[in-house]
Amino acid sequence: MKRKILASFVPLLILIGCDAKKEEVTVQTVDWYLTHDAERKVTLKECQNNPGELGQTPNCINASLAGKKASTKSTVNQRF
């Protein structure tokens, strides 16, 4: 009986331990990444280095969109 009770709590303890290791990450907006060029480049480099784990995170998506917007603005400014 004690083994059954212990066996039911072990997975719970493992899940709690795994959840505790996650650190809180501040999600930045596309506009924030547009005004913080250096941070955008660092984030994009990290995302490209580990796309399987980070590629679809909010910061990777927002930094990527900001990079596309920044390059579009740069191209438009060069034309005129």
Backbone as numpy.savetxt, mean C-alpha at the origin, in Angstrom:
# Nx Ny Nz CAx CAy CAz Cx Cy Cz
-10.75 -34.17 26.62 -11.56 -32.99 26.62 -10.70 -31.72 26.62
-9.67 -31.74 27.47 -8.78 -30.59 27.52 -8.07 -30.37 26.20
-7.74 -31.45 25.49 -7.07 -31.33 24.20 -7.98 -30.67 23.17
-9.26 -30.99 23.20 -10.21 -30.39 22.26 -10.35 -28.90 22.51
-10.42 -28.53 23.78 -10.53 -27.11 24.12 -9.25 -26.38 23.71
-8.12 -26.95 24.02 -6.85 -26.35 23.64 -6.71 -26.26 22.13
-7.12 -27.31 21.42 -7.03 -27.33 19.96 -7.92 -26.27 19.33
-9.00 -25.91 19.97 -9.88 -24.88 19.41 -9.34 -23.47 19.66
-8.53 -23.30 20.67 -7.98 -21.98 20.98 -6.67 -21.68 20.25
-5.92 -22.69 19.86 -4.64 -22.48 19.21 -4.79 -21.70 17.90
-5.72 -22.08 17.00 -5.86 -21.27 15.77 -6.25 -19.83 16.05
-7.07 -19.63 17.05 -7.46 -18.28 17.42 -6.26 -17.45 17.88
-5.41 -18.04 18.68 -4.21 -17.34 19.15 -3.27 -17.03 18.00
-3.17 -17.94 17.06 -2.31 -17.70 15.89 -2.84 -16.53 15.09
-4.14 -16.48 14.85 -4.74 -15.38 14.10 -4.57 -14.05 14.82
-4.72 -14.05 16.11 -4.54 -12.82 16.88 -3.09 -12.35 16.77
-2.16 -13.27 16.85 -0.74 -12.93 16.73 -0.40 -12.38 15.37
-0.98 -12.94 14.32 -0.72 -12.46 12.96 -1.29 -11.07 12.76
-2.46 -10.83 13.30 -3.10 -9.53 13.15 -2.33 -8.45 13.90
-1.72 -8.80 15.01 -0.98 -7.83 15.81 0.28 -7.35 15.10
0.81 -8.15 14.18 2.04 -7.78 13.49 1.81 -6.74 12.40
0.58 -6.58 11.93 0.28 -5.61 10.89 0.43 -4.21 11.45
1.14 -3.38 10.73 1.30 -2.01 11.17 0.30 -1.12 10.45
-0.10 -0.08 11.11 -1.03 0.86 10.51 -0.30 1.70 9.46
-0.86 1.76 8.28 -0.28 2.53 7.19 -1.25 3.65 6.84
-0.75 4.86 6.79 -1.58 5.99 6.41 -1.77 5.96 4.90
-3.01 6.01 4.47 -3.30 6.02 3.05 -3.30 7.47 2.58
-2.46 7.75 1.59 -2.36 9.09 1.02 -3.24 9.18 -0.22
-3.72 10.37 -0.51 -4.59 10.58 -1.66 -3.76 10.83 -2.92
-4.43 10.79 -4.06 -3.77 11.10 -5.33 -3.23 12.53 -5.30
-4.05 13.46 -4.80 -3.61 14.86 -4.72 -2.38 15.01 -3.83
-2.33 14.24 -2.74 -1.16 14.31 -1.86 0.09 13.86 -2.61
-0.02 12.76 -3.34 1.12 12.27 -4.11 1.51 13.23 -5.23
0.55 13.98 -5.77 0.89 14.98 -6.79 1.74 16.10 -6.22
1.52 16.44 -4.96 2.28 17.53 -4.35 3.52 17.05 -3.60
3.69 15.74 -3.47 4.85 15.16 -2.78 5.58 14.20 -3.73
6.31 14.81 -4.65 6.97 14.05 -5.72 7.95 13.00 -5.20
8.76 13.35 -4.23 9.77 12.41 -3.72 9.11 11.19 -3.07
8.07 11.44 -2.27 7.37 10.33 -1.62 6.67 9.44 -2.64
6.13 10.07 -3.71 5.48 9.29 -4.77 6.48 8.36 -5.44
7.66 8.87 -5.73 8.69 8.04 -6.37 9.13 6.88 -5.48
9.28 7.13 -4.19 9.67 6.07 -3.25 8.57 5.01 -3.18
7.33 5.45 -3.09 6.21 4.50 -3.00 6.11 3.67 -4.27
6.24 4.31 -5.43 6.16 3.58 -6.70 7.29 2.56 -6.81
8.46 2.92 -6.35 9.59 1.98 -6.39 9.31 0.76 -5.52
8.79 0.99 -4.32 8.44 -0.12 -3.41 7.35 -1.00 -4.03
6.36 -0.36 -4.65 5.25 -1.11 -5.26 5.74 -1.95 -6.44
6.63 -1.40 -7.24 7.15 -2.13 -8.39 8.09 -3.24 -7.97
8.75 -3.07 -6.83 9.66 -4.08 -6.32 8.92 -5.28 -5.73
7.68 -5.07 -5.27 6.90 -6.15 -4.66 5.44 -6.06 -5.11
5.18 -6.22 -6.41 3.81 -6.05 -6.91 2.83 -7.11 -6.42
3.32 -8.29 -6.12 2.43 -9.34 -5.65 1.79 -9.02 -4.31
2.53 -8.38 -3.45 2.02 -8.06 -2.12 1.48 -6.64 -2.03
2.11 -5.70 -2.72 1.76 -4.29 -2.56 1.00 -3.69 -3.74
1.03 -4.35 -4.88 0.52 -3.76 -6.12 -0.89 -3.21 -6.07
-1.78 -3.83 -5.33 -3.17 -3.38 -5.29 -3.53 -2.67 -3.98
-2.52 -2.22 -3.25 -2.80 -1.48 -2.02 -3.22 -0.05 -2.40
-3.98 0.60 -1.54 -4.43 1.96 -1.85 -3.29 2.93 -2.16
-2.19 2.87 -1.41 -1.09 3.80 -1.66 -0.42 3.55 -3.02
-0.29 2.29 -3.41 0.31 1.99 -4.72 -0.59 2.49 -5.85
-1.87 2.27 -5.70 -2.82 2.73 -6.72 -2.82 4.25 -6.79
-2.88 4.92 -5.65 -2.92 6.38 -5.63 -1.62 6.99 -6.15
-0.49 6.41 -5.79 0.79 6.92 -6.28 0.90 6.72 -7.78
0.43 5.59 -8.28 0.46 5.33 -9.72 -0.41 6.31 -10.48
-1.62 6.54 -9.99 -2.51 7.51 -10.65 -1.92 8.91 -10.62
-1.31 9.28 -9.50 -0.68 10.59 -9.39 0.48 10.71 -10.37
1.25 9.63 -10.53 2.35 9.64 -11.49 1.85 9.83 -12.91
0.75 9.17 -13.25 0.17 9.34 -14.59 -0.33 10.76 -14.79
-0.99 11.32 -13.78 -1.47 12.71 -13.88 -0.31 13.68 -14.01
0.74 13.45 -13.24 1.91 14.34 -13.28 2.57 14.29 -14.65
2.68 13.11 -15.23 3.32 13.01 -16.54 2.43 13.61 -17.62
1.12 13.52 -17.46 0.19 14.13 -18.41 0.30 15.64 -18.35
0.35 16.19 -17.14 0.51 17.64 -16.98 1.83 18.10 -17.59
2.86 17.31 -17.40 4.17 17.67 -17.93 4.14 17.67 -19.46
3.49 16.70 -20.05 3.40 16.62 -21.51 2.57 17.77 -22.06
1.48 18.11 -21.41 0.62 19.22 -21.85 1.39 20.53 -21.76
2.14 20.74 -20.70 2.92 21.96 -20.52 4.02 22.08 -21.57
4.58 20.99 -22.02 5.63 21.03 -23.01 5.08 21.40 -24.39
3.83 21.08 -24.65 3.23 21.37 -25.95 2.92 22.86 -26.11
2.59 23.52 -25.00 2.18 24.91 -25.09 3.18 25.82 -24.55
